[in-house]
Amino acid sequence: MEPQPMTMLLEAAALAMPRRLDPTDLMVETPGLVCLVGPNGSGKTSLLHALAGIGSPLGSVRIDGKDARRAGPAERRRLFAYLPANRDIAWPLTVRDVAGLGLGDYARAVDEALTTLELSAFADRRVDRLSTGERSRVLLARALAARPKLLLLDEPIANLDPLWQLRLMDILKAEAASGRAAIVALHDLDLAARYADRLIVMKNGQIIADGHPRALVAGPVIPAVFGIEHSEAGWSPAPHRTA
Ligand SMILES: Nc1ncnc2c1ncn2[C@@H]1O[C@H](COP(=O)(O)OP(=O)(O)OP(=O)(O)O)[C@@H](O)[C@H]1O
């Protein structure tokens, strides 16, 4: 059987944020889990912000042919969900309330997402009384519950324990396999190499490499960008930074 053509999902044309992100063209197709890696300050959050339309970015973003910037709130929820790096929510609301914020028609999907993130037993607890990792899972549940075409996730595994880091990457892989796209900023190169379908490497507000994760992680770009080197023991600082 002929392979099915992939759906063009996201097209970001000359997307930029002055002083934060250089003009960037990006096309992402479904299904796909795209990991963004790069040193601190390299522009991962800025790229996610620009894609999500946060902070008056320049350029245009089209998702399945629709201009994401012109979409109304309900349409935006179907197009994409954004998980910020800062999950420090201190609202006196329950887990179920927060997971369903702005998702009035999605009660069942919210319950399913709470189950996926193993939060059902917490559903009536206040989010401001949860641990940091638990709060992260609540906001992840909200992102998944909207069932958007595109997930934009900033360091979703930060604050998660090792088991939940792996579980979340499995969940994201399954989400991508079900026809979505996810663009995920990550600092863990090994998880990025293991799970991503595509790896984008950023430096100084630019995409400097974009390709197959294992090939990129085994090649010269990552060591040069981060100033690290790989051995049997894992990653370690390179004696002399080359980038
Ligand atoms: N609100 C802002 N206004 C101006 N410059 C900003 C703003 N936020 C970030 N920057 C700058 O933009 C650059 C990219 O920051 P960004 O947060 O996108 O990096 P990052 O790759 O996500 O970093 P990290 O790994 O530390 O989260 C940095 O030099 C940062 O100082």
The ligand as a Tripos MOL2 file, in Angstrom:
@<TRIPOS>MOLECULE
LIG
   31    33     1     0     0
SMALL
NO_CHARGES

@<TRIPOS>ATOM
      1 N1         10.7180   39.1610   27.7670 N.pl3     1 LIG1
      2 C1         11.9130   39.2660   27.2180 C.ar      1 LIG1
      3 N2         12.3470   40.4470   26.7310 N.ar      1 LIG1
      4 C2         13.5580   40.5850   26.1730 C.ar      1 LIG1
      5 N3         14.4190   39.5610   26.0280 N.ar      1 LIG1
      6 C3         14.0360   38.3720   26.5040 C.ar      1 LIG1
      7 C4         12.7740   38.1520   27.1200 C.ar      1 LIG1
      8 N4         12.6770   36.8560   27.4720 N.ar      1 LIG1
      9 C5         13.8290   36.2910   27.1020 C.ar      1 LIG1
     10 N5         14.6440   37.1900   26.5270 N.ar      1 LIG1
     11 C6         15.9880   36.9540   25.9860 C.3       1 LIG1
     12 O1         15.8280   36.1980   24.7860 O.3       1 LIG1
     13 C7         16.8540   35.2240   24.7020 C.3       1 LIG1
     14 C8         16.2290   33.8490   24.5130 C.3       1 LIG1
     15 O2         15.5310   33.5050   25.7070 O.3       1 LIG1
     16 P1         14.6230   32.2170   25.7750 P.3       1 LIG1
     17 O3         13.8640   32.3060   27.0530 O.co2     1 LIG1
     18 O4         13.8830   32.0800   24.5130 O.co2     1 LIG1
     19 O5         15.7370   31.0830   25.8410 O.3       1 LIG1
     20 P2         15.5940   29.5230   26.1550 P.3       1 LIG1
     21 O6         16.3640   28.8110   25.0840 O.co2     1 LIG1
     22 O7         14.1830   29.1620   26.3380 O.co2     1 LIG1
     23 O8         16.3940   29.4490   27.5180 O.3       1 LIG1
     24 P3         16.2600   28.4580   28.7950 P.3       1 LIG1
     25 O9         16.8670   27.1480   28.3870 O.co2     1 LIG1
     26 O10        17.1020   29.1690   29.8130 O.co2     1 LIG1
     27 O11        14.8220   28.3710   29.1790 O.co2     1 LIG1
     28 C9         17.6900   35.3300   25.9660 C.3       1 LIG1
     29 O12        18.8650   36.0500   25.6520 O.3       1 LIG1
     30 C10        16.8160   36.1110   26.9080 C.3       1 LIG1
     31 O13        17.5930   36.9090   27.7590 O.3       1 LIG1
@<TRIPOS>BOND
     1     1     2 1
     2     2     3 ar
     3     2     7 ar
     4     3     4 ar
     5     4     5 ar
     6     5     6 ar
     7     6     7 ar
     8     6    10 ar
     9     7     8 ar
    10     8     9 ar
    11     9    10 ar
    12    10    11 1
    13    11    12 1
    14    11    30 1
    15    12    13 1
    16    13    14 1
    17    13    28 1
    18    14    15 1
    19    15    16 1
    20    16    17 2
    21    16    18 1
    22    16    19 1
    23    19    20 1
    24    20    21 2
    25    20    22 1
    26    20    23 1
    27    23    24 1
    28    24    25 2
    29    24    26 1
    30    24    27 1
    31    28    29 1
    32    28    30 1
    33    30    31 1
@<TRIPOS>SUBSTRUCTURE
     1 LIG1         1 GROUP 0 **** ****
